[in-house]
Amino acid sequence: MKSWDAFIIPYPFSNGVFICGDPIAVSPDLTPEELEDKRLCLEKILTDINERADNYWVQ
């Protein structure tokens, strides 16, 4: 399927991997600077998880 986000649908019975990270708590009373720090932390965690998933089957 062609789409703007490169979404793909796997074939039935194909292999896949799910990788989860630890929960991230965000307090509602953070300052804008603290919130930006949390956002950057989340971005790094998601990038690392995505890289782990992309390299999962690579030996």
MMTF fields as JSON, N, C-alpha, C and O atoms, coordinates in Angstrom:
{
  "mmtfVersion": "1.0.0",
  "mmtfProducer": "UNKNOWN",
  "numBonds": 235,
  "numAtoms": 236,
  "numGroups": 59,
  "numChains": 1,
  "numModels": 1,
  "chainsPerModel": [1],
  "groupsPerChain": [59],
  "chainIdList": ["A"],
  "bondAtomList": [4, 2, 8, 6, 12, 10, 16, 14, 20, 18, 24, 22, 28, 26, 32, 30, 36, 34, 40, 38, 44, 42, 48, 46, 52, 50, 56, 54, 60, 58, 64, 62, 68, 66, 72, 70, 76, 74, 80, 78, 84, 82, 88, 86, 92, 90, 96, 94, 100, 98, 104, 102, 108, 106, 112, 110, 116, 114, 120, 118, 124, 122, 128, 126, 132, 130, 136, 134, 140, 138, 144, 142, 148, 146, 152, 150, 156, 154, 160, 158, 164, 162, 168, 166, 172, 170, 176, 174, 180, 178, 184, 182, 188, 186, 192, 190, 196, 194, 200, 198, 204, 202, 208, 206, 212, 210, 216, 214, 220, 218, 224, 222, 228, 226, 232, 230],
  "bondOrderList": [1, 1, 1, 1, 1, 1, 1, 1, 1, 1, 1, 1, 1, 1, 1, 1, 1, 1, 1, 1, 1, 1, 1, 1, 1, 1, 1, 1, 1, 1, 1, 1, 1, 1, 1, 1, 1, 1, 1, 1, 1, 1, 1, 1, 1, 1, 1, 1, 1, 1, 1, 1, 1, 1, 1, 1, 1, 1],
  "groupList": [{"groupName": "MET", "atomNameList": ["N", "CA", "C", "O"], "elementList": ["N", "C", "C", "O"], "formalChargeList": [0, 0, 0, 0], "bondAtomList": [1, 0, 2, 1, 3, 2], "bondOrderList": [1, 1, 2], "singleLetterCode": "M", "chemCompType": "L-PEPTIDE LINKING"}, {"groupName": "LYS", "atomNameList": ["N", "CA", "C", "O"], "elementList": ["N", "C", "C", "O"], "formalChargeList": [0, 0, 0, 0], "bondAtomList": [1, 0, 2, 1, 3, 2], "bondOrderList": [1, 1, 2], "singleLetterCode": "K", "chemCompType": "L-PEPTIDE LINKING"}, {"groupName": "SER", "atomNameList": ["N", "CA", "C", "O"], "elementList": ["N", "C", "C", "O"], "formalChargeList": [0, 0, 0, 0], "bondAtomList": [1, 0, 2, 1, 3, 2], "bondOrderList": [1, 1, 2], "singleLetterCode": "S", "chemCompType": "L-PEPTIDE LINKING"}, {"groupName": "TRP", "atomNameList": ["N", "CA", "C", "O"], "elementList": ["N", "C", "C", "O"], "formalChargeList": [0, 0, 0, 0], "bondAtomList": [1, 0, 2, 1, 3, 2], "bondOrderList": [1, 1, 2], "singleLetterCode": "W", "chemCompType": "L-PEPTIDE LINKING"}, {"groupName": "ASP", "atomNameList": ["N", "CA", "C", "O"], "elementList": ["N", "C", "C", "O"], "formalChargeList": [0, 0, 0, 0], "bondAtomList": [1, 0, 2, 1, 3, 2], "bondOrderList": [1, 1, 2], "singleLetterCode": "D", "chemCompType": "L-PEPTIDE LINKING"}, {"groupName": "ALA", "atomNameList": ["N", "CA", "C", "O"], "elementList": ["N", "C", "C", "O"], "formalChargeList": [0, 0, 0, 0], "bondAtomList": [1, 0, 2, 1, 3, 2], "bondOrderList": [1, 1, 2], "singleLetterCode": "A", "chemCompType": "L-PEPTIDE LINKING"}, {"groupName": "PHE", "atomNameList": ["N", "CA", "C", "O"], "elementList": ["N", "C", "C", "O"], "formalChargeList": [0, 0, 0, 0], "bondAtomList": [1, 0, 2, 1, 3, 2], "bondOrderList": [1, 1, 2], "singleLetterCode": "F", "chemCompType": "L-PEPTIDE LINKING"}, {"groupName": "ILE", "atomNameList": ["N", "CA", "C", "O"], "elementList": ["N", "C", "C", "O"], "formalChargeList": [0, 0, 0, 0], "bondAtomList": [1, 0, 2, 1, 3, 2], "bondOrderList": [1, 1, 2], "singleLetterCode": "I", "chemCompType": "L-PEPTIDE LINKING"}, {"groupName": "PRO", "atomNameList": ["N", "CA", "C", "O"], "elementList": ["N", "C", "C", "O"], "formalChargeList": [0, 0, 0, 0], "bondAtomList": [1, 0, 2, 1, 3, 2], "bondOrderList": [1, 1, 2], "singleLetterCode": "P", "chemCompType": "L-PEPTIDE LINKING"}, {"groupName": "TYR", "atomNameList": ["N", "CA", "C", "O"], "elementList": ["N", "C", "C", "O"], "formalChargeList": [0, 0, 0, 0], "bondAtomList": [1, 0, 2, 1, 3, 2], "bondOrderList": [1, 1, 2], "singleLetterCode": "Y", "chemCompType": "L-PEPTIDE LINKING"}, {"groupName": "ASN", "atomNameList": ["N", "CA", "C", "O"], "elementList": ["N", "C", "C", "O"], "formalChargeList": [0, 0, 0, 0], "bondAtomList": [1, 0, 2, 1, 3, 2], "bondOrderList": [1, 1, 2], "singleLetterCode": "N", "chemCompType": "L-PEPTIDE LINKING"}, {"groupName": "GLY", "atomNameList": ["N", "CA", "C", "O"], "elementList": ["N", "C", "C", "O"], "formalChargeList": [0, 0, 0, 0], "bondAtomList": [1, 0, 2, 1, 3, 2], "bondOrderList": [1, 1, 2], "singleLetterCode": "G", "chemCompType": "PEPTIDE LINKING"}, {"groupName": "VAL", "atomNameList": ["N", "CA", "C", "O"], "elementList": ["N", "C", "C", "O"], "formalChargeList": [0, 0, 0, 0], "bondAtomList": [1, 0, 2, 1, 3, 2], "bondOrderList": [1, 1, 2], "singleLetterCode": "V", "chemCompType": "L-PEPTIDE LINKING"}, {"groupName": "CYS", "atomNameList": ["N", "CA", "C", "O"], "elementList": ["N", "C", "C", "O"], "formalChargeList": [0, 0, 0, 0], "bondAtomList": [1, 0, 2, 1, 3, 2], "bondOrderList": [1, 1, 2], "singleLetterCode": "C", "chemCompType": "L-PEPTIDE LINKING"}, {"groupName": "LEU", "atomNameList": ["N", "CA", "C", "O"], "elementList": ["N", "C", "C", "O"], "formalChargeList": [0, 0, 0, 0], "bondAtomList": [1, 0, 2, 1, 3, 2], "bondOrderList": [1, 1, 2], "singleLetterCode": "L", "chemCompType": "L-PEPTIDE LINKING"}, {"groupName": "THR", "atomNameList": ["N", "CA", "C", "O"], "elementList": ["N", "C", "C", "O"], "formalChargeList": [0, 0, 0, 0], "bondAtomList": [1, 0, 2, 1, 3, 2], "bondOrderList": [1, 1, 2], "singleLetterCode": "T", "chemCompType": "L-PEPTIDE LINKING"}, {"groupName": "GLU", "atomNameList": ["N", "CA", "C", "O"], "elementList": ["N", "C", "C", "O"], "formalChargeList": [0, 0, 0, 0], "bondAtomList": [1, 0, 2, 1, 3, 2], "bondOrderList": [1, 1, 2], "singleLetterCode": "E", "chemCompType": "L-PEPTIDE LINKING"}, {"groupName": "ARG", "atomNameList": ["N", "CA", "C", "O"], "elementList": ["N", "C", "C", "O"], "formalChargeList": [0, 0, 0, 0], "bondAtomList": [1, 0, 2, 1, 3, 2], "bondOrderList": [1, 1, 2], "singleLetterCode": "R", "chemCompType": "L-PEPTIDE LINKING"}, {"groupName": "GLN", "atomNameList": ["N", "CA", "C", "O"], "elementList": ["N", "C", "C", "O"], "formalChargeList": [0, 0, 0, 0], "bondAtomList": [1, 0, 2, 1, 3, 2], "bondOrderList": [1, 1, 2], "singleLetterCode": "Q", "chemCompType": "L-PEPTIDE LINKING"}],
  "groupTypeList": [0, 1, 2, 3, 4, 5, 6, 7, 7, 8, 9, 8, 6, 2, 10, 11, 12, 6, 7, 13, 11, 4, 8, 7, 5, 12, 2, 8, 4, 14, 15, 8, 16, 16, 14, 16, 4, 1, 17, 14, 13, 14, 16, 1, 7, 14, 15, 4, 7, 10, 16, 17, 5, 4, 10, 9, 3, 12, 18],
  "groupIdList": [1, 2, 3, 4, 5, 6, 7, 8, 9, 10, 11, 12, 13, 14, 15, 16, 17, 18, 19, 20, 21, 22, 23, 24, 25, 26, 27, 28, 29, 30, 31, 32, 33, 34, 35, 36, 37, 38, 39, 40, 41, 42, 43, 44, 45, 46, 47, 48, 49, 50, 51, 52, 53, 54, 55, 56, 57, 58, 59],
  "secStructList": [7, 7, 7, 6, 6, 7, 7, 7, 7, 7, 7, 6, 6, 7, 7, 7, 7, 7, 7, 7, 7, 7, 7, 7, 7, 7, 7, 6, 6, 7, 7, 2, 2, 2, 2, 2, 2, 2, 2, 2, 2, 2, 2, 2, 2, 2, 2, 2, 2, 2, 2, 2, 2, 2, 6, 6, 6, 7, 7],
  "xCoordList": [0.837, 0.0, 0.878, 1.863, 0.527, 1.248, 0.583, -0.623, 1.382, 0.847, 1.962, 3.14, 1.593, 2.556, 3.47, 4.59, 3.025, 3.834, 4.53, 5.109, 4.488, 5.137, 4.603, 5.338, 3.35, 2.719, 2.687, 2.333, 3.056, 3.03, 2.186, 2.121, 1.553, 0.764, 1.499, 1.719, 1.886, 2.625, 1.736, 0.519, 2.368, 1.644, 1.181, 1.832, 0.07, -0.37, 0.727, 1.415, 0.881, 1.836, 3.292, 4.192, 3.535, 4.917, 5.452, 4.682, 6.767, 7.41, 7.399, 7.397, 7.393, 7.456, 8.061, 8.26, 8.344, 8.915, 8.266, 8.036, 7.977, 7.468, 8.492, 8.879, 8.926, 9.87, 9.245, 8.814, 9.203, 8.627, 9.696, 10.632, 9.554, 10.458, 9.771, 8.606, 10.493, 9.936, 8.927, 9.016, 7.969, 7.009, 7.721, 8.736, 7.173, 7.732, 6.669, 5.597, 6.972, 6.033, 6.321, 7.47, 5.263, 5.386, 4.428, 3.211, 4.982, 4.186, 3.468, 4.05, 2.224, 1.493, 1.989, 1.605, 2.822, 3.272, 4.721, 5.402, 5.196, 6.553, 6.648, 5.689, 7.82, 8.076, 8.294, 8.537, 8.21, 8.461, 9.85, 9.999, 10.848, 12.193, 12.242, 12.857, 11.594, 11.552, 10.759, 11.111, 9.688, 8.883, 9.689, 9.585, 10.478, 11.335, 12.374, 12.681, 12.918, 13.868, 13.202, 13.805, 11.968, 11.229, 10.98, 11.083, 10.647, 10.397, 11.644, 11.573, 12.794, 14.051, 14.403, 14.913, 14.13, 14.357, 13.476, 13.949, 12.21, 11.293, 11.739, 11.686, 12.172, 12.641, 13.826, 13.884, 14.779, 15.944, 15.528, 16.014, 14.64, 14.18, 13.488, 13.742, 12.618, 11.913, 12.873, 12.705, 13.862, 14.862, 15.651, 15.898, 16.047, 16.782, 15.939, 16.432, 14.664, 13.782, 13.577, 13.574, 13.405, 13.233, 14.472, 14.36, 15.65, 16.897, 17.022, 17.433, 16.669, 16.697, 15.759, 16.109, 14.575, 13.606, 14.118, 13.987, 14.697, 15.212, 16.345, 16.491, 17.148, 18.298, 18.034, 18.963, 16.806, 16.493, 16.862, 17.411, 16.568, 16.806, 18.2, 18.598, 18.946, 20.285, 21.247, 21.307, 21.981, 22.909, 24.316, 25.245],
  "yCoordList": [-1.188, 0.0, 1.247, 1.32, 2.195, 3.458, 4.414, 4.654, 4.952, 5.933, 6.872, 6.588, 7.98, 8.999, 8.512, 9.008, 7.551, 7.119, 5.778, 5.227, 5.251, 3.978, 2.82, 1.871, 2.879, 1.806, 0.548, 0.583, -0.557, -1.825, -2.825, -2.781, -3.71, -4.776, -6.08, -6.437, -6.804, -8.045, -9.126, -9.126, -10.041, -11.184, -12.073, -12.122, -12.766, -13.689, -14.706, -15.194, -15.016, -16.0, -15.571, -16.406, -14.283, -13.821, -13.552, -13.44, -13.451, -13.189, -11.697, -10.862, -11.384, -9.999, -9.94, -10.969, -8.758, -8.574, -7.35, -6.334, -7.468, -6.355, -6.062, -6.965, -4.84, -4.443, -3.282, -2.292, -3.423, -2.393, -1.838, -2.542, -0.605, 0.019, 0.178, -0.183, 0.711, 0.979, 2.125, 2.977, 2.148, 3.263, 4.596, 4.646, 5.648, 6.981, 7.844, 8.076, 8.311, 9.161, 10.626, 11.067, 11.366, 12.792, 13.522, 13.363, 14.311, 15.062, 16.209, 16.842, 16.484, 17.572, 18.967, 19.945, 19.077, 20.406, 20.704, 21.453, 20.127, 20.387, 21.762, 22.262, 22.361, 23.621, 23.307, 22.154, 24.305, 24.051, 23.443, 22.596, 23.858, 23.308, 21.835, 21.018, 21.498, 20.111, 19.241, 18.088, 19.806, 19.078, 18.799, 17.717, 19.759, 19.566, 18.485, 17.686, 18.447, 17.399, 16.02, 15.07, 15.912, 14.641, 14.254, 13.081, 15.249, 14.979, 14.444, 13.493, 15.057, 14.596, 13.197, 12.376, 12.927, 11.6, 10.573, 9.497, 10.897, 10.001, 9.764, 8.636, 10.813, 10.678, 9.725, 8.887, 9.84, 8.951, 7.515, 6.59, 7.322, 5.966, 5.329, 4.165, 6.074, 5.532, 5.226, 4.23, 6.069, 5.83, 4.558, 3.747, 4.382, 3.181, 1.917, 0.903, 1.983, 0.827, 0.5, -0.669, 1.521, 1.306, 0.659, -0.237, 1.109, 0.522, -0.935, -1.789, -1.224, -2.612, -3.486, -4.612, -2.976, -3.75, -3.962, -5.058, -2.931, -3.057, -4.074, -4.758, -4.183, -5.076, -6.399, -7.181, -6.664, -7.867, -9.149, -10.069, -9.217, -10.452, -10.488, -11.514, -9.391, -9.337, -10.04, -9.703, -10.99, -11.758, -11.333, -11.855],
  "zCoordList": [0.0, 0.0, 0.0, 0.734, -0.801, -0.814, 0.17, 0.105, 1.077, 2.018, 2.447, 2.227, 3.054, 3.457, 4.575, 4.703, 5.392, 6.532, 6.309, 7.246, 5.108, 4.749, 5.576, 5.85, 5.976, 6.738, 5.897, 4.718, 6.507, 5.783, 6.562, 7.79, 5.841, 6.44, 6.177, 5.019, 7.231, 7.003, 6.405, 6.586, 5.693, 5.156, 6.313, 7.356, 6.131, 7.188, 7.513, 6.616, 8.784, 9.305, 9.142, 9.232, 8.904, 8.82, 10.229, 11.183, 10.348, 11.631, 11.934, 11.03, 13.211, 13.642, 15.034, 15.68, 15.479, 16.812, 17.457, 16.802, 18.747, 19.539, 20.626, 21.369, 20.727, 21.768, 22.527, 21.936, 23.85, 24.715, 25.635, 26.016, 25.98, 26.942, 28.283, 28.448, 29.22, 30.535, 30.466, 29.582, 31.393, 31.421, 31.693, 32.388, 31.138, 31.327, 32.001, 31.441, 33.195, 33.936, 33.634, 33.66, 33.347, 33.084, 34.008, 33.914, 34.887, 35.844, 35.131, 34.25, 35.495, 34.823, 35.201, 34.559, 36.216, 36.647, 36.267, 36.967, 35.169, 34.707, 34.069, 33.481, 34.196, 33.503, 32.018, 31.663, 31.162, 29.73, 29.481, 28.6, 30.233, 30.051, 30.461, 29.776, 31.578, 32.025, 31.058, 30.807, 30.522, 29.548, 28.277, 27.699, 27.85, 26.675, 26.953, 26.068, 28.169, 28.537, 28.456, 27.958, 28.942, 28.86, 27.412, 27.052, 26.571, 25.16, 24.482, 23.704, 24.776, 24.199, 24.692, 23.93, 25.962, 26.522, 25.814, 25.446, 25.623, 24.931, 23.49, 23.001, 22.816, 21.44, 21.362, 20.462, 22.299, 22.308, 22.59, 21.939, 23.544, 23.874, 22.677, 22.367, 21.999, 20.834, 19.685, 18.981, 19.499, 18.461, 18.769, 17.876, 20.039, 20.437, 20.254, 19.761, 20.654, 20.496, 19.026, 18.64, 18.212, 16.776, 16.168, 15.33, 16.585, 16.086, 16.534, 15.75, 17.791, 18.269, 17.449, 17.094, 17.149, 16.362, 14.942, 14.397, 14.339, 12.968, 12.894, 11.881, 13.945, 13.944, 14.645, 14.844, 15.018, 15.797, 15.078, 15.685, 13.804, 13.039, 12.42, 11.868, 12.502, 11.935, 12.893, 14.076, 12.393, 13.249, 12.983, 13.598]
}
